[in-house]
């Protein structure tokens, strides 16, 4: 299953949607509630009333978590205006965040440790409105955890649109790496 879906809305606007590897669905939530309902009913027959309410509470909370967890996250690159981040749940609830170009300080791929693995993630460093406030780091694909290959494609497109870094000739020639950004600690 291809987890990255690229949609071009016009010549400039490109939308990158990354799907979750294990997509929860309404069926999963219904089966979970059904199983807990049967257990609840059986506990009434066997007269284990003390277990009824914790099971009911557990089934409702599990269904809530399943239905509100994001199944896809999207970055819409809108040059020269900025980047829009979107997250969509099973119930099609959508949360959008717009980051204007003038507030984006940098876009980078970073690596972090999770248990005994190294995970790559895309990070957008955003300046706040006032100079005395610290910069914020926003992680666009925090819930779907895409592969490095997907992150690299989104990274190049976002940097190209936001900072006008790459030209078409360097994108078509894979050996032309001289235009890659050199980000140091002092720039952050």
QUIBEL-V813662 format. One record per pair of residues at least 24 apart in sequence whose ideal C-beta (glycine too) atoms are under 8 Angstrom apart, sorted by the first residue. I is the first residue (numbers start at 1). J is the second residue. Records with the same first field share a line. If there is no record, write none. Layout:
I->J + J
This chain:
3->144 + 146 + 147 + 150
4->146 + 150 + 153 + 154
12->78 + 79 + 161
13->76 + 77 + 78 + 79
14->76 + 77 + 157 + 161
15->74 + 75 + 76 + 77
16->74 + 75 + 76 + 77 + 153 + 154 + 157
17->72 + 73 + 74
18->72 + 73 + 74 + 141 + 144 + 146 + 150 + 154
19->71 + 72 + 144
20->69 + 70 + 71 + 72 + 143 + 144
21->144 + 145
23->71 + 90
24->66 + 67 + 69 + 71 + 90
25->90
26->67 + 90
28->66
29->62 + 63 + 66 + 67 + 90
32->59 + 62 + 63 + 66
33->59 + 60 + 63
35->59
36->62
66->90
67->91
68->93
69->143
70->143 + 144
72->144
73->140 + 141 + 142 + 143 + 144
75->140 + 141 + 154 + 158
77->157 + 158 + 161 + 162
78->161
79->161 + 162 + 164
80->161
82->162
83->124 + 158 + 161 + 162
85->138 + 140
87->143
97->138
99->124 + 126 + 138
101->162
103->127 + 128 + 129
104->162
105->135
106->183 + 187 + 188
107->155 + 158 + 159 + 162 + 163
108->155 + 183
109->148 + 151 + 152 + 155
119->145
120->148 + 151
121->145 + 151
122->151 + 154 + 155 + 158
124->158
125->188
135->188
